[in-house]
């Protein structure tokens, strides 16, 4: 027993062994504290769906870093035989690490708060106007808050140095933010225009995330709103990158500005001989069996007449633009199929009729009448 006690005393008398022992102890204590706290948070997450939601995902890693750095600062005075210069450098490095870890933790808090708040607003809901508005505003304000945290963290890093000139740099960094913004606004007008356009979009709600828009003839959904541009996912999976200022300075179509429901049209061109009432009843039969119809609007009307055909508009309503497009295609296909089966001669045709030989002008051989035919329009005239 005395032998083992002597060995232990000899090892602990060695300064570097004691340093390694303290470092290992710091790792163990930091991980134990981190495990106990976040084990409790995970249990609360399973019991209450709202309480603690997102904390484990976003705050676990920065909290582990803070625990570890704090334990290192606590054991630093206990390390023996450290030169003054080395101790000063270690204290400075740990102070900077604390500031960076706190900045990381603050950014993670912003993400956790966004996750907790947006959990109640589901973008996949049928009527998700409020959810799209909140998601859009949070995306923009999250970037502003993160930029502010980064600036404050840089200023705090400069304040950790025991140098008055560097302190003045840190104070000047924060104090000159307003002046820098004016200079940047003058030097980069397009960037400043996009920034203020982003503020207008966040408050006035001309567009939201997941809105269906038509921009310069391109149909798509708004996939992402950044601080400088908007990403529009086109229906064929292309991405249209549009500056934020475009949505303030130009006209565009927003199909889901107030609600996602929409009216869709399908046009038919048929002969005058077809009964319109029969077409109307067939349209009702087609849409009534389709889950894409929201059962609000189903109208068939003759919207135009020409010398060849009638223009018939089939107007139906759907819950969203995707359902509307599919329903319009179904209406065209089913109505055409029904006309083919029941009124095959009701499609537009061009009619010609023969004229008697006495009506042919031998002096004009190149005229259509000289060939023995005349269009129905020419005959009536």
C-alpha positions as a Python dict, from the first residue, in 0.01 Angstrom:
ca = {
    (1, 'X'): (0, 0, 0),
    (2, 'X'): (286, 234, 79),
    (3, 'X'): (436, 155, -260),
    (4, 'X'): (122, 262, -450),
    (5, 'X'): (93, 576, -236),
    (6, 'X'): (453, 661, -317),
    (7, 'X'): (394, 613, -692),
    (8, 'X'): (87, 835, -683),
    (9, 'X'): (272, 1105, -490),
    (10, 'X'): (560, 1090, -740),
    (11, 'X'): (322, 1127, -1036),
    (12, 'X'): (132, 1414, -888),
    (13, 'X'): (457, 1582, -798),
    (14, 'X'): (534, 1594, -1169),
    (15, 'X'): (379, 1920, -1303),
    (16, 'X'): (292, 1803, -1653),
    (17, 'X'): (115, 1493, -1527),
    (18, 'X'): (-99, 1716, -1310),
    (19, 'X'): (-178, 1936, -1611),
    (20, 'X'): (-289, 1632, -1814),
    (21, 'X'): (-495, 1512, -1519),
    (22, 'X'): (-670, 1848, -1490),
    (23, 'X'): (-736, 1858, -1864),
    (24, 'X'): (-896, 1513, -1856),
    (25, 'X'): (-1097, 1610, -1550),
    (26, 'X'): (-1223, 1919, -1732),
    (27, 'X'): (-1339, 1707, -2025),
    (28, 'X'): (-1516, 1461, -1795),
    (29, 'X'): (-1687, 1727, -1581),
    (30, 'X'): (-1797, 1931, -1885),
    (31, 'X'): (-1944, 1627, -2057),
    (32, 'X'): (-2120, 1510, -1739),
    (33, 'X'): (-2278, 1853, -1688),
    (34, 'X'): (-2375, 1871, -2054),
    (35, 'X'): (-2526, 1520, -2044),
    (36, 'X'): (-2731, 1584, -1727),
    (37, 'X'): (-2878, 1915, -1848),
    (38, 'X'): (-2966, 1803, -2200),
    (39, 'X'): (-3093, 1467, -2078),
    (40, 'X'): (-3346, 1664, -1875),
    (41, 'X'): (-3428, 1878, -2182),
    (42, 'X'): (-3482, 1570, -2401),
    (43, 'X'): (-3719, 1427, -2141),
    (44, 'X'): (-3917, 1751, -2135),
    (45, 'X'): (-3929, 1747, -2515),
    (46, 'X'): (-4086, 1401, -2511),
    (47, 'X'): (-4339, 1500, -2245),
    (48, 'X'): (-4431, 1843, -2386),
    (49, 'X'): (-4417, 1887, -2762),
    (50, 'X'): (-4366, 2264, -2743),
    (51, 'X'): (-4143, 2305, -2438),
    (52, 'X'): (-3779, 2268, -2531),
    (53, 'X'): (-3849, 2193, -2897),
    (54, 'X'): (-3535, 2276, -3097),
    (55, 'X'): (-3310, 2336, -2794),
    (56, 'X'): (-3141, 1998, -2824),
    (57, 'X'): (-3087, 2044, -3198),
    (58, 'X'): (-2946, 2398, -3196),
    (59, 'X'): (-2800, 2459, -2847),
    (60, 'X'): (-2631, 2128, -2767),
    (61, 'X'): (-2295, 2194, -2937),
    (62, 'X'): (-2241, 2559, -2831),
    (63, 'X'): (-2344, 2467, -2474),
    (64, 'X'): (-2083, 2187, -2470),
    (65, 'X'): (-1818, 2438, -2583),
    (66, 'X'): (-1919, 2684, -2310),
    (67, 'X'): (-1904, 2413, -2042),
    (68, 'X'): (-1560, 2303, -2157),
    (69, 'X'): (-1413, 2655, -2174),
    (70, 'X'): (-1559, 2745, -1833),
    (71, 'X'): (-1400, 2442, -1672),
    (72, 'X'): (-1066, 2530, -1831),
    (73, 'X'): (-1082, 2882, -1689),
    (74, 'X'): (-1161, 2743, -1345),
    (75, 'X'): (-864, 2504, -1338),
    (76, 'X'): (-615, 2743, -1502),
    (77, 'X'): (-504, 2900, -1170),
    (78, 'X'): (-442, 2552, -1026),
    (79, 'X'): (-184, 2461, -1292),
    (80, 'X'): (163, 2493, -1133),
    (81, 'X'): (480, 2650, -1271),
    (82, 'X'): (326, 2836, -1564),
    (83, 'X'): (537, 3130, -1681),
    (84, 'X'): (367, 3465, -1660),
    (85, 'X'): (380, 3521, -2034),
    (86, 'X'): (227, 3179, -2107),
    (87, 'X'): (-43, 3231, -1842),
    (88, 'X'): (-131, 3568, -1994),
    (89, 'X'): (-157, 3418, -2341),
    (90, 'X'): (-372, 3131, -2211),
    (91, 'X'): (-605, 3372, -2033),
    (92, 'X'): (-636, 3581, -2349),
    (93, 'X'): (-708, 3277, -2564),
    (94, 'X'): (-969, 3148, -2319),
    (95, 'X'): (-1133, 3491, -2299),
    (96, 'X'): (-1158, 3506, -2678),
    (97, 'X'): (-1289, 3148, -2684),
    (98, 'X'): (-1559, 3244, -2432),
    (99, 'X'): (-1668, 3538, -2648),
    (100, 'X'): (-1680, 3323, -2963),
    (101, 'X'): (-1872, 3049, -2781),
    (102, 'X'): (-2122, 3300, -2646),
    (103, 'X'): (-2168, 3444, -2995),
    (104, 'X'): (-2221, 3093, -3131),
    (105, 'X'): (-2470, 3030, -2851),
    (106, 'X'): (-2657, 3354, -2928),
    (107, 'X'): (-2687, 3263, -3299),
    (108, 'X'): (-2813, 2918, -3201),
    (109, 'X'): (-3069, 3082, -2972),
    (110, 'X'): (-3202, 3276, -3271),
    (111, 'X'): (-3245, 2952, -3467),
    (112, 'X'): (-3404, 2778, -3168),
    (113, 'X'): (-3649, 3065, -3116),
    (114, 'X'): (-3738, 3055, -3486),
    (115, 'X'): (-3795, 2679, -3470),
    (116, 'X'): (-4018, 2708, -3161),
    (117, 'X'): (-4220, 2994, -3309),
    (118, 'X'): (-4261, 2851, -3660),
    (119, 'X'): (-4364, 2511, -3526),
    (120, 'X'): (-4724, 2636, -3503),
    (121, 'X'): (-4727, 2753, -3864),
    (122, 'X'): (-4731, 2459, -4105),
    (123, 'X'): (-4656, 2537, -4470),
    (124, 'X'): (-4816, 2211, -4582),
    (125, 'X'): (-5161, 2313, -4455),
    (126, 'X'): (-5428, 2373, -4725),
    (127, 'X'): (-5484, 2738, -4628),
    (128, 'X'): (-5137, 2849, -4519),
    (129, 'X'): (-5142, 3223, -4584),
    (130, 'X'): (-5058, 3316, -4224),
    (131, 'X'): (-4787, 3049, -4210),
    (132, 'X'): (-4624, 3177, -4529),
    (133, 'X'): (-4630, 3533, -4397),
    (134, 'X'): (-4467, 3440, -4066),
    (135, 'X'): (-4203, 3221, -4233),
    (136, 'X'): (-4110, 3503, -4471),
    (137, 'X'): (-4076, 3762, -4196),
    (138, 'X'): (-3875, 3533, -3971),
    (139, 'X'): (-3627, 3450, -4247),
    (140, 'X'): (-3550, 3816, -4303),
    (141, 'X'): (-3531, 3920, -3937),
    (142, 'X'): (-3321, 3614, -3852),
    (143, 'X'): (-3051, 3732, -4093),
    (144, 'X'): (-3059, 4083, -3945),
    (145, 'X'): (-3023, 3948, -3590),
    (146, 'X'): (-2737, 3716, -3687),
    (147, 'X'): (-2554, 4001, -3859),
    (148, 'X'): (-2597, 4214, -3545),
    (149, 'X'): (-2467, 3932, -3323),
    (150, 'X'): (-2161, 3889, -3546),
    (151, 'X'): (-2080, 4262, -3523),
    (152, 'X'): (-2120, 4262, -3143),
    (153, 'X'): (-1905, 3948, -3114),
    (154, 'X'): (-1623, 4105, -3317),
    (155, 'X'): (-1639, 4416, -3099),
    (156, 'X'): (-1632, 4202, -2782),
    (157, 'X'): (-1330, 4012, -2915),
    (158, 'X'): (-1142, 4339, -2951),
    (159, 'X'): (-1243, 4443, -2599),
    (160, 'X'): (-1079, 4130, -2452),
    (161, 'X'): (-732, 4269, -2533),
    (162, 'X'): (-565, 4470, -2258),
    (163, 'X'): (-479, 4748, -2498),
    (164, 'X'): (-648, 5086, -2497),
    (165, 'X'): (-596, 5135, -2870),
    (166, 'X'): (-762, 4803, -2946),
    (167, 'X'): (-1049, 4896, -2710),
    (168, 'X'): (-1097, 5210, -2910),
    (169, 'X'): (-1111, 4997, -3224),
    (170, 'X'): (-1385, 4785, -3068),
    (171, 'X'): (-1584, 5090, -2964),
    (172, 'X'): (-1526, 5251, -3302),
    (173, 'X'): (-1645, 4936, -3480),
    (174, 'X'): (-1984, 4962, -3312),
    (175, 'X'): (-2002, 5341, -3323),
    (176, 'X'): (-1918, 5358, -3692),
    (177, 'X'): (-2186, 5108, -3796),
    (178, 'X'): (-2424, 5390, -3887),
    (179, 'X'): (-2160, 5577, -4086),
    (180, 'X'): (-2055, 5259, -4263),
    (181, 'X'): (-2413, 5186, -4359),
    (182, 'X'): (-2444, 5531, -4520),
    (183, 'X'): (-2119, 5482, -4711),
    (184, 'X'): (-2220, 5136, -4827),
    (185, 'X'): (-2561, 5263, -4934),
    (186, 'X'): (-2393, 5528, -5149),
    (187, 'X'): (-2128, 5299, -5296),
    (188, 'X'): (-2355, 5002, -5360),
    (189, 'X'): (-2694, 5136, -5452),
    (190, 'X'): (-2825, 4807, -5586),
    (191, 'X'): (-2732, 4625, -5266),
    (192, 'X'): (-2891, 4897, -5055),
    (193, 'X'): (-3199, 4892, -5277),
    (194, 'X'): (-3233, 4518, -5226),
    (195, 'X'): (-3189, 4558, -4850),
    (196, 'X'): (-3464, 4818, -4820),
    (197, 'X'): (-3677, 4620, -5062),
    (198, 'X'): (-3639, 4326, -4822),
    (199, 'X'): (-3766, 4546, -4538),
    (200, 'X'): (-4066, 4650, -4749),
    (201, 'X'): (-4139, 4289, -4843),
    (202, 'X'): (-4121, 4180, -4477),
    (203, 'X'): (-4373, 4445, -4367),
    (204, 'X'): (-4604, 4484, -4669),
    (205, 'X'): (-4628, 4112, -4765),
    (206, 'X'): (-4633, 4126, -5147),
    (207, 'X'): (-4476, 3778, -5153),
    (208, 'X'): (-4428, 3493, -4909),
    (209, 'X'): (-4237, 3169, -4903),
    (210, 'X'): (-4423, 2901, -5105),
    (211, 'X'): (-4625, 3163, -5298),
    (212, 'X'): (-4720, 3077, -5656),
    (213, 'X'): (-4605, 3358, -5885),
    (214, 'X'): (-4577, 3432, -6255),
    (215, 'X'): (-4272, 3645, -6340),
    (216, 'X'): (-4211, 3742, -6702),
    (217, 'X'): (-4414, 3446, -6823),
    (218, 'X'): (-4245, 3194, -6588),
    (219, 'X'): (-4473, 3004, -6346),
    (220, 'X'): (-4322, 2882, -6021),
    (221, 'X'): (-4317, 2882, -5643),
    (222, 'X'): (-4106, 3105, -5419),
    (223, 'X'): (-3856, 2867, -5265),
    (224, 'X'): (-3633, 3104, -5069),
    (225, 'X'): (-3616, 3475, -4984),
    (226, 'X'): (-3261, 3593, -4910),
    (227, 'X'): (-3137, 3936, -4810),
    (228, 'X'): (-3055, 4023, -5173),
    (229, 'X'): (-3259, 3799, -5403),
    (230, 'X'): (-3550, 3557, -5426),
    (231, 'X'): (-3523, 3200, -5554),
    (232, 'X'): (-3826, 3093, -5761),
    (233, 'X'): (-3862, 2722, -5833),
    (234, 'X'): (-4002, 2689, -6184),
    (235, 'X'): (-4245, 2406, -6259),
    (236, 'X'): (-3980, 2222, -6465),
    (237, 'X'): (-3735, 2232, -6167),
    (238, 'X'): (-3533, 2527, -6296),
    (239, 'X'): (-3447, 2807, -6053),
    (240, 'X'): (-3518, 3170, -6135),
    (241, 'X'): (-3304, 3416, -5935),
    (242, 'X'): (-3480, 3752, -5900),
    (243, 'X'): (-3346, 4059, -5710),
    (244, 'X'): (-3562, 4175, -5422),
    (245, 'X'): (-3600, 4519, -5578),
    (246, 'X'): (-3778, 4361, -5877),
    (247, 'X'): (-4083, 4281, -5663),
    (248, 'X'): (-4110, 4645, -5551),
    (249, 'X'): (-4045, 4813, -5885),
    (250, 'X'): (-4221, 4579, -6132),
    (251, 'X'): (-4560, 4417, -6170),
    (252, 'X'): (-4592, 4041, -6132),
    (253, 'X'): (-4867, 3787, -6069),
    (254, 'X'): (-4914, 3634, -5725),
    (255, 'X'): (-5172, 3355, -5736),
    (256, 'X'): (-5167, 3293, -5359),
    (257, 'X'): (-5152, 3646, -5221),
    (258, 'X'): (-5464, 3614, -5003),
    (259, 'X'): (-5561, 3249, -5049),
    (260, 'X'): (-5448, 2946, -5244),
    (261, 'X'): (-5782, 2868, -5413),
    (262, 'X'): (-5803, 2962, -5779),
    (263, 'X'): (-6028, 2942, -6086),
    (264, 'X'): (-5913, 2751, -6393),
    (265, 'X'): (-6042, 2761, -6750),
    (266, 'X'): (-6049, 2507, -7031),
    (267, 'X'): (-6164, 2621, -7377),
    (268, 'X'): (-6343, 2406, -7634),
    (269, 'X'): (-6401, 2494, -8000),
    (270, 'X'): (-6699, 2305, -8145),
    (271, 'X'): (-6950, 2331, -8425),
    (272, 'X'): (-7276, 2519, -8392),
    (273, 'X'): (-7470, 2194, -8415),
    (274, 'X'): (-7369, 2059, -8075),
    (275, 'X'): (-7619, 2110, -7786),
    (276, 'X'): (-7465, 2335, -7521),
    (277, 'X'): (-7684, 2205, -7239),
    (278, 'X'): (-7558, 1851, -7294),
    (279, 'X'): (-7199, 1980, -7271),
    (280, 'X'): (-7286, 2160, -6947),
    (281, 'X'): (-7426, 1847, -6786),
    (282, 'X'): (-7126, 1645, -6896),
    (283, 'X'): (-6888, 1900, -6739),
    (284, 'X'): (-7070, 1869, -6407),
    (285, 'X'): (-7045, 1490, -6427),
    (286, 'X'): (-6670, 1505, -6495),
    (287, 'X'): (-6570, 1744, -6216),
    (288, 'X'): (-6808, 1588, -5963),
    (289, 'X'): (-6609, 1264, -5969),
    (290, 'X'): (-6269, 1437, -5942),
    (291, 'X'): (-6104, 1500, -5600),
    (292, 'X'): (-5930, 1803, -5754),
    (293, 'X'): (-6253, 2006, -5760),
    (294, 'X'): (-6331, 2200, -5442),
    (295, 'X'): (-6708, 2205, -5523),
    (296, 'X'): (-6741, 2581, -5539),
    (297, 'X'): (-6751, 2679, -5907),
    (298, 'X'): (-6842, 2478, -6217),
    (299, 'X'): (-6968, 2684, -6511),
    (300, 'X'): (-6987, 2624, -6887),
    (301, 'X'): (-7055, 2925, -7110),
    (302, 'X'): (-7035, 3021, -7477),
    (303, 'X'): (-6782, 3303, -7469),
    (304, 'X'): (-6729, 3371, -7840),
    (305, 'X'): (-6863, 3294, -8189),
    (306, 'X'): (-6672, 3286, -8514),
    (307, 'X'): (-6753, 3191, -8873),
    (308, 'X'): (-6617, 2843, -8804),
    (309, 'X'): (-6693, 2743, -8444),
    (310, 'X'): (-6825, 2829, -8102),
    (311, 'X'): (-6580, 2903, -7822),
    (312, 'X'): (-6697, 2737, -7501),
    (313, 'X'): (-6529, 2809, -7167),
    (314, 'X'): (-6530, 2550, -6891),
    (315, 'X'): (-6468, 2732, -6561),
    (316, 'X'): (-6383, 2528, -6251),
    (317, 'X'): (-6235, 2602, -5908),
    (318, 'X'): (-5964, 2420, -5712),
    (319, 'X'): (-5786, 2445, -5380),
    (320, 'X'): (-5453, 2548, -5534),
    (321, 'X'): (-5288, 2614, -5867),
    (322, 'X'): (-5141, 2263, -5900),
    (323, 'X'): (-5482, 2102, -5861),
    (324, 'X'): (-5628, 2358, -6100),
    (325, 'X'): (-5379, 2273, -6374),
    (326, 'X'): (-5445, 1899, -6341),
    (327, 'X'): (-5822, 1954, -6335),
    (328, 'X'): (-5810, 2168, -6650),
    (329, 'X'): (-5622, 1892, -6832),
    (330, 'X'): (-5878, 1635, -6717),
    (331, 'X'): (-6167, 1853, -6835),
    (332, 'X'): (-6011, 1897, -7180),
    (333, 'X'): (-5944, 1524, -7217),
    (334, 'X'): (-6280, 1400, -7090),
    (335, 'X'): (-6487, 1660, -7276),
    (336, 'X'): (-6306, 1587, -7603),
    (337, 'X'): (-6353, 1214, -7552),
    (338, 'X'): (-6726, 1260, -7483),
    (339, 'X'): (-6771, 1473, -7796),
    (340, 'X'): (-6588, 1212, -8003),
    (341, 'X'): (-6820, 938, -7879),
    (342, 'X'): (-7152, 1126, -7892),
    (343, 'X'): (-7112, 1406, -8150),
    (344, 'X'): (-6821, 1309, -8377),
    (345, 'X'): (-6931, 1561, -8643),
    (346, 'X'): (-6937, 1853, -8401),
    (347, 'X'): (-6570, 1945, -8430),
    (348, 'X'): (-6486, 2254, -8639),
    (349, 'X'): (-6465, 2180, -9013),
    (350, 'X'): (-6403, 2384, -9325),
    (351, 'X'): (-6690, 2342, -9574),
    (352, 'X'): (-6669, 2371, -9954),
    (353, 'X'): (-6954, 2350, -10202),
    (354, 'X'): (-6962, 2307, -10577),
    (355, 'X'): (-7100, 2580, -10803),
    (356, 'X'): (-7277, 2524, -11133),
    (357, 'X'): (-7072, 2562, -11452),
    (358, 'X'): (-7260, 2880, -11542),
    (359, 'X'): (-7113, 3055, -11237),
    (360, 'X'): (-6755, 2993, -11349),
    (361, 'X'): (-6582, 3296, -11499),
    (362, 'X'): (-6359, 3175, -11785),
    (363, 'X'): (-6165, 3503, -11773),
    (364, 'X'): (-6040, 3435, -11420),
    (365, 'X'): (-5897, 3082, -11428),
    (366, 'X'): (-5688, 3130, -11111),
    (367, 'X'): (-5982, 3211, -10888),
    (368, 'X'): (-6110, 2931, -10661),
    (369, 'X'): (-6448, 2954, -10835),
    (370, 'X'): (-6280, 2867, -11164),
    (371, 'X'): (-6194, 2528, -11019),
    (372, 'X'): (-6561, 2459, -10947),
    (373, 'X'): (-6552, 2529, -10566),
    (374, 'X'): (-6636, 2819, -10339),
    (375, 'X'): (-6613, 2858, -9967),
    (376, 'X'): (-6928, 2880, -9765),
    (377, 'X'): (-6847, 3239, -9677),
    (378, 'X'): (-6807, 3340, -10043),
    (379, 'X'): (-7130, 3165, -10132),
    (380, 'X'): (-7326, 3352, -9868),
    (381, 'X'): (-7178, 3683, -9979),
}
